[in-house]
Amino acid sequence: MAILVHLCEQHGSDAGRWFLEAGFGRVDHPNPPTFASLGAAQDWITRRLATTDDTTS
């Protein structure tokens, strides 16, 4: 499970990007990433769920 947030103009150069607000299980990450698109975020989540190594970025 993951909670993604679409960043607004208050986030400066990151406005319009998607941010991993919270990740659970294999989607948890110590340095939550941002993504250029919702599709990129979904691809990243899919890869995280497919791996058995929790340190994969």
Beta strands, then each sheet from edge to edge (+ up, - down):
strand 1: 2-6
strand 2: 18-23
strand 3: 34-35
sheet 1: 1+ 2- 3+
end
